[in-house]
């Protein structure tokens, strides 16, 4: 499959950037209201992919994002759902708890999304270029690559080198990424690497609020979103998604630390 890069106007004014909504329609609605309050129009709103995943409203979430008309980079979930694949392609190791739990939520998403929604997903770009910033889902070497706040710098450098190979362009001033679920900023040589976190799931820190980012000039502000997690949790339970992520919406702790580096685990 050919690599697709899409250019959009950077525009004047702040940008709102967020990672995976993961089928959490209530969080998307709350963030859309926040964007309106901040007077940030859809053309300056960006999602780094994984619209449909852990939570209970894949259909409504995808419809809400499309109605919002914000920019969206393809995540692994979009690629897998669009192609009719049998699993999420998240990069979970076989036999881990995360791998086992993914079967239920992926099946729910696949059952809810119609052919028209999947066709829209198939047309999403691999990266979006906005001025001196570039948005990607996980990485250029692997859409599902986990890059953490403590990942060695050479892993980020490897991704930037692969992007240069694919596009014949120099390293961007800023990368906007997602996938890993944690919100952070790293400086890699001359590039600022920003992960906006996951809009639909808290970042494993004991708080129910989820994450997003405001970019204003060269300033990166990591923010938390307070939303109606109780209704999102009730929706998950109503559709039978009770494998642990429903509790995460309340407690802020993931049901498993299988994918986390040891230093980021609760009992490290």
ZAFI-717312 format. One record per residue (C-alpha): x, y, z; residue number from 1. Coordinates in pm, 1 decimal. Example, Ala and Ser with C-alpha at 12.3 -4.5 7.8 and 13.67 -1.06 7.14 Angstrom:
// residues 2
{{1230.0, -450.0, 780.0}, 1} {{1367.0, -106.0, 714.0}, 2} 
//
This chain:
// residues 268
{{0.0, 0.0, 0.0}, 1} {{144.8, 336.1, -106.1}, 2} {{237.8, 584.6, 165.1}, 3} {{-3.8, 880.4, 159.1}, 4} {{100.6, 1224.3, 284.4}, 5} {{-157.3, 1503.8, 294.2}, 6} {{-76.3, 1873.9, 326.1}, 7} {{-314.7, 2115.8, 496.4}, 8} {{-293.5, 2486.2, 567.8}, 9} {{-139.3, 2557.3, 906.2}, 10} {{-354.5, 2867.0, 942.5}, 11} {{-326.4, 3141.2, 1201.8}, 12} {{-416.5, 3066.4, 1560.9}, 13} {{-393.2, 2773.0, 1801.4}, 14} {{-443.5, 2407.2, 1708.1}, 15} {{-620.7, 2142.1, 1913.5}, 16} {{-463.5, 1795.0, 1879.0}, 17} {{-593.1, 1470.8, 2026.5}, 18} {{-519.8, 1100.2, 2007.6}, 19} {{-747.8, 798.9, 1992.4}, 20} {{-1116.2, 860.4, 2070.0}, 21} {{-1134.7, 477.2, 2093.8}, 22} {{-1516.7, 467.8, 2059.3}, 23} {{-1568.2, 709.6, 2350.8}, 24} {{-1838.2, 930.6, 2202.0}, 25} {{-1894.6, 1118.5, 2528.4}, 26} {{-1530.8, 1231.8, 2535.9}, 27} {{-1547.3, 1342.8, 2172.0}, 28} {{-1860.9, 1546.8, 2239.2}, 29} {{-1696.6, 1713.0, 2538.4}, 30} {{-1381.0, 1799.6, 2343.3}, 31} {{-1581.4, 1934.7, 2052.4}, 32} {{-1761.9, 2164.8, 2295.1}, 33} {{-1425.7, 2272.7, 2439.3}, 34} {{-1294.9, 2352.6, 2090.8}, 35} {{-1602.5, 2568.2, 2031.2}, 36} {{-1548.8, 2742.9, 2364.8}, 37} {{-1186.8, 2813.8, 2268.8}, 38} {{-1300.3, 2929.7, 1922.6}, 39} {{-1077.3, 2674.7, 1748.6}, 40} {{-1240.9, 2586.6, 1414.3}, 41} {{-1241.4, 2234.0, 1266.6}, 42} {{-966.9, 2324.5, 1017.9}, 43} {{-731.7, 2365.9, 1316.5}, 44} {{-832.2, 2042.7, 1492.1}, 45} {{-634.9, 1722.0, 1437.7}, 46} {{-685.5, 1360.6, 1547.9}, 47} {{-394.3, 1114.0, 1535.4}, 48} {{-615.2, 811.0, 1466.8}, 49} {{-775.7, 510.2, 1638.3}, 50} {{-1131.5, 637.8, 1636.3}, 51} {{-1292.7, 301.3, 1710.4}, 52} {{-1149.0, 78.1, 1982.3}, 53} {{-1200.1, 2.9, 2354.5}, 54} {{-1525.6, 183.8, 2436.0}, 55} {{-1890.8, 127.6, 2354.4}, 56} {{-1982.1, 376.2, 2079.1}, 57} {{-1775.7, 312.5, 1764.2}, 58} {{-2055.1, 411.7, 1526.4}, 59} {{-2149.4, 735.0, 1700.7}, 60} {{-1783.6, 824.1, 1756.1}, 61} {{-1689.5, 791.4, 1389.8}, 62} {{-2003.4, 980.2, 1286.2}, 63} {{-1925.4, 1261.2, 1533.6}, 64} {{-1567.6, 1297.4, 1410.2}, 65} {{-1683.5, 1306.9, 1049.8}, 66} {{-1950.3, 1564.5, 1129.8}, 67} {{-1687.7, 1774.1, 1309.1}, 68} {{-1482.3, 1778.2, 983.5}, 69} {{-1150.2, 1789.1, 1166.0}, 70} {{-829.5, 1644.3, 1020.4}, 71} {{-768.9, 1273.2, 1088.0}, 72} {{-457.8, 1059.8, 1038.6}, 73} {{-515.5, 688.0, 986.4}, 74} {{-444.0, 473.3, 1290.5}, 75} {{-397.9, 98.1, 1293.7}, 76} {{-765.3, 53.0, 1387.0}, 77} {{-878.7, 245.8, 1079.0}, 78} {{-646.7, 45.9, 853.9}, 79} {{-763.5, -286.8, 997.9}, 80} {{-1134.2, -205.7, 998.1}, 81} {{-1119.5, -65.5, 645.6}, 82} {{-953.8, -380.7, 513.2}, 83} {{-1186.1, -619.8, 697.3}, 84} {{-899.4, -763.0, 903.4}, 85} {{-979.8, -1001.3, 1187.2}, 86} {{-785.7, -813.8, 1458.1}, 87} {{-695.1, -459.6, 1559.9}, 88} {{-329.9, -467.8, 1455.6}, 89} {{-242.4, -280.0, 1774.0}, 90} {{99.6, -435.8, 1817.7}, 91} {{9.9, -628.5, 2134.2}, 92} {{222.3, -938.5, 2186.9}, 93} {{36.6, -1265.9, 2138.6}, 94} {{-88.0, -1408.4, 2466.8}, 95} {{-78.4, -1082.0, 2662.0}, 96} {{-382.7, -952.3, 2847.7}, 97} {{-412.7, -657.8, 2606.8}, 98} {{-415.0, -899.3, 2313.6}, 99} {{-684.2, -1114.4, 2475.2}, 100} {{-904.8, -816.8, 2565.2}, 101} {{-883.0, -666.3, 2217.3}, 102} {{-1095.0, -942.6, 2066.0}, 103} {{-1419.1, -823.7, 2227.3}, 104} {{-1389.6, -453.5, 2157.3}, 105} {{-1261.1, -503.5, 1802.8}, 106} {{-1549.7, -737.0, 1721.8}, 107} {{-1795.5, -479.0, 1859.0}, 108} {{-1642.2, -203.2, 1645.2}, 109} {{-1639.4, -422.1, 1335.4}, 110} {{-2006.0, -510.5, 1385.4}, 111} {{-2117.0, -146.3, 1427.2}, 112} {{-1931.5, 18.0, 1139.9}, 113} {{-2093.0, -2.0, 798.1}, 114} {{-1928.4, -18.3, 455.9}, 115} {{-1954.4, 357.7, 404.7}, 116} {{-1768.8, 431.1, 730.2}, 117} {{-1499.9, 176.6, 639.1}, 118} {{-1459.0, 332.3, 294.5}, 119} {{-1406.0, 671.1, 459.3}, 120} {{-1142.6, 516.5, 686.5}, 121} {{-967.1, 365.0, 385.3}, 122} {{-919.0, 714.1, 242.0}, 123} {{-743.0, 859.3, 547.0}, 124} {{-377.2, 963.6, 499.5}, 125} {{-74.8, 806.5, 669.0}, 126} {{54.7, 1149.8, 768.6}, 127} {{-67.2, 1506.6, 763.9}, 128} {{171.5, 1796.7, 707.4}, 129} {{72.1, 2134.1, 847.3}, 130} {{345.6, 2389.2, 800.4}, 131} {{649.0, 2280.2, 1001.8}, 132} {{460.5, 2005.5, 1188.7}, 133} {{383.2, 1650.9, 1074.9}, 134} {{118.1, 1423.0, 1225.3}, 135} {{151.2, 1043.5, 1234.8}, 136} {{-23.0, 767.9, 1430.4}, 137} {{249.4, 548.6, 1579.9}, 138} {{557.6, 566.5, 1362.0}, 139} {{675.8, 560.1, 1002.0}, 140} {{844.9, 222.2, 1038.5}, 141} {{531.2, 73.4, 1194.8}, 142} {{189.5, 233.5, 1236.1}, 143} {{155.3, 42.4, 1566.0}, 144} {{496.1, 120.6, 1713.0}, 145} {{489.4, 205.6, 2083.5}, 146} {{711.1, 505.7, 2157.6}, 147} {{702.2, 597.5, 2525.6}, 148} {{817.1, 900.6, 2726.2}, 149} {{1124.9, 696.8, 2827.7}, 150} {{1194.2, 521.3, 2495.1}, 151} {{1562.7, 564.9, 2396.6}, 152} {{1624.4, 856.6, 2164.8}, 153} {{1761.7, 637.1, 1887.2}, 154} {{1414.3, 483.6, 1837.1}, 155} {{1267.8, 826.9, 1764.7}, 156} {{1564.6, 905.1, 1538.8}, 157} {{1493.8, 582.9, 1348.9}, 158} {{1139.1, 700.7, 1283.1}, 159} {{1256.1, 1039.2, 1158.0}, 160} {{1506.3, 868.3, 927.5}, 161} {{1232.2, 647.4, 784.4}, 162} {{1014.7, 951.0, 724.0}, 163} {{1302.6, 1115.6, 536.0}, 164} {{1339.2, 801.7, 323.5}, 165} {{966.9, 787.4, 243.1}, 166} {{918.7, 1155.1, 162.8}, 167} {{1268.2, 1281.1, 68.2}, 168} {{1213.8, 1566.7, 313.7}, 169} {{1429.0, 1681.5, 606.1}, 170} {{1323.1, 1617.4, 964.0}, 171} {{1022.0, 1830.7, 1061.4}, 172} {{1037.0, 2082.6, 1344.6}, 173} {{752.9, 1900.3, 1520.9}, 174} {{593.4, 1554.8, 1513.9}, 175} {{239.8, 1501.4, 1647.6}, 176} {{180.2, 1136.2, 1731.9}, 177} {{-44.4, 897.9, 1921.6}, 178} {{-93.7, 522.8, 1973.1}, 179} {{87.6, 459.8, 2304.6}, 180} {{-183.2, 621.3, 2519.7}, 181} {{45.1, 851.0, 2720.2}, 182} {{76.6, 1225.2, 2667.6}, 183} {{431.2, 1363.8, 2655.2}, 184} {{680.4, 1590.2, 2477.6}, 185} {{1035.4, 1488.6, 2384.6}, 186} {{1312.3, 1681.3, 2211.4}, 187} {{1491.6, 1466.4, 1950.8}, 188} {{1781.8, 1656.9, 1794.5}, 189} {{1604.9, 1944.8, 1616.5}, 190} {{1256.6, 1790.9, 1633.5}, 191} {{996.8, 1827.3, 1908.4}, 192} {{804.3, 1498.8, 1936.7}, 193} {{458.8, 1548.7, 2090.6}, 194} {{222.8, 1267.5, 2185.2}, 195} {{-125.0, 1402.1, 2252.6}, 196} {{-227.7, 1093.7, 2450.1}, 197} {{-563.1, 919.4, 2406.6}, 198} {{-887.6, 1115.0, 2418.7}, 199} {{-1105.8, 814.5, 2499.9}, 200} {{-902.3, 648.1, 2775.4}, 201} {{-710.9, 799.7, 3071.4}, 202} {{-328.7, 776.1, 3073.1}, 203} {{-281.6, 516.6, 3350.5}, 204} {{-226.2, 766.7, 3630.9}, 205} {{-525.3, 714.8, 3860.7}, 206} {{-739.0, 998.7, 3722.8}, 207} {{-1043.2, 962.0, 3494.8}, 208} {{-968.6, 1275.7, 3292.9}, 209} {{-827.1, 1209.9, 2946.8}, 210} {{-571.3, 1407.0, 2744.2}, 211} {{-535.8, 1646.2, 2453.9}, 212} {{-292.6, 1916.9, 2342.5}, 213} {{-316.8, 2283.2, 2249.7}, 214} {{-47.7, 2412.1, 2012.2}, 215} {{-5.7, 2786.6, 2004.0}, 216} {{291.8, 2901.9, 1802.4}, 217} {{583.3, 2702.0, 1938.6}, 218} {{414.0, 2639.6, 2274.2}, 219} {{280.6, 2292.0, 2356.4}, 220} {{21.5, 2271.2, 2634.4}, 221} {{-82.2, 1926.3, 2758.2}, 222} {{-435.4, 1944.6, 2898.9}, 223} {{-682.6, 1710.9, 3068.1}, 224} {{-1046.4, 1668.3, 2968.0}, 225} {{-1315.6, 1631.8, 3231.7}, 226} {{-1616.1, 1465.8, 3068.1}, 227} {{-1913.1, 1242.2, 3150.2}, 228} {{-1718.8, 919.0, 3198.9}, 229} {{-2010.2, 764.6, 3390.7}, 230} {{-2228.1, 765.8, 3079.4}, 231} {{-1941.1, 631.8, 2869.8}, 232} {{-1890.9, 354.8, 3124.6}, 233} {{-2263.1, 273.8, 3129.5}, 234} {{-2262.2, 243.7, 2751.5}, 235} {{-1971.0, -0.7, 2761.8}, 236} {{-2148.8, -216.4, 3016.0}, 237} {{-2475.8, -203.7, 2822.4}, 238} {{-2306.8, -353.9, 2515.1}, 239} {{-2114.9, -612.6, 2717.2}, 240} {{-1767.1, -458.2, 2710.6}, 241} {{-1683.7, -543.8, 3071.1}, 242} {{-1333.2, -685.3, 3031.0}, 243} {{-1169.0, -411.5, 3238.8}, 244} {{-1153.8, -98.2, 3027.4}, 245} {{-1497.5, 0.1, 3157.2}, 246} {{-1345.4, 24.6, 3505.2}, 247} {{-1048.9, 221.7, 3367.3}, 248} {{-1282.3, 506.9, 3273.2}, 249} {{-1354.7, 548.3, 3644.3}, 250} {{-1025.8, 461.0, 3814.0}, 251} {{-776.7, 592.6, 3560.1}, 252} {{-577.2, 267.2, 3574.6}, 253} {{-541.8, 37.4, 3273.9}, 254} {{-651.5, -326.3, 3320.9}, 255} {{-304.2, -449.5, 3226.1}, 256} {{53.0, -318.2, 3214.6}, 257} {{171.7, -579.8, 2964.0}, 258} {{268.2, -323.7, 2701.0}, 259} {{430.7, -72.2, 2939.0}, 260} {{805.4, -45.3, 2998.1}, 261} {{882.5, -159.9, 3352.6}, 262} {{975.7, 191.8, 3467.2}, 263} {{625.0, 316.0, 3381.6}, 264} {{440.5, 44.0, 3573.2}, 265} {{267.8, 126.6, 3902.1}, 266} {{498.5, -97.3, 4105.0}, 267} {{822.1, -32.8, 3918.8}, 268} 
//
